[in-house]
């Protein structure tokens, strides 16, 4: 097992970080999805195609590399359909479709994957009907992947029989939508492979790690310059202890994400437990660090102009995106036969 980033992974991190710092800093996330930034993200860096096999035009990289990219996009609260498209790519690499994978790899197609809670059925002609109450980036995506019966289907979200309604969500940096299918034409892609849900959990945990790290970096930087009662607030013991606790959560979360990404690439038998652990721990740790960062910023952290509340909202939304931590803790208990 190798959990230390390779030279190539460090170079990938630096390239993604530099690009996002210039093209999509956290303050810009308030403006929502920027198609130009998304196009450049794929045209210059090819991020959506990282795990797409080379025969479909992707980089053919593993989850270790994908985790690096997701950590950096999480750190800047990247708006738009990147995470949703990654979710779709994960499903498609387990049930390959040349047309869609090539479109994702080239940045021509923004896709999304139906999350748990969808109730969709297919008629004799292959048309789909049903309601999806919560679709990540449902307004920005071009294609929806959804399971109906035992098969995975692709639906053109701009086509007939599809109604999309934007949802008002806590996280203003990344949209969700309610999608209603009423006899929508669909293309059957085949049966989805096992392990997709576990890989989604690892991908989300990588983004959460980035959110956690950025929230901690922000409050550490603030504690070094904010003066209260004649002293920098970082010199107060109560603040020191809180920051130390937050750093411990970061260290543990980083180890868990790296292990889970390694398991996704190299140890499928260990993946279910690693994925459940990632969501049970990292999601909660991310929220707690973002919350404490907001609190330690004091009154300024609650202002609209400050970024602290944006990290808090992304952390909370991500924490429950694939189910609350208690569900993943229960799964760990089942896997350990406790």
Buried (B, 14 or more C-beta within 10 A) or exposed (E): EEEEBEEEBEEBBEBBBEBBEEBBEBEBBBEBBBEEBBEBBBEEBBBBBBBBBEEBBBBBBBBBBBBBBBBBBBBBBBBBBBBBBBBBBBBBBBBBBEEBBBBBBBBEBBBBBBBEEBEBEBEEEBBBBBBBBBBBBBBBBBBBBBBBEEBBBBBBBEEEBBEBEEEEBEBBBBBBBBBBBEEBBBBEBEEBEEBBBBBBBBBBBBBBBBBBBBBBEBBBEBBEEBEEEEEBBBEBEEBEEBBEEBEEBBEEBBEBBBBBBBBBBBBEEBBBBBBBBBBBBBBBBBBBBBBBBBBBBEEEBEEEEBBBBBBBBBBBBBBEBBBBBEBBBBBBEEEEEE
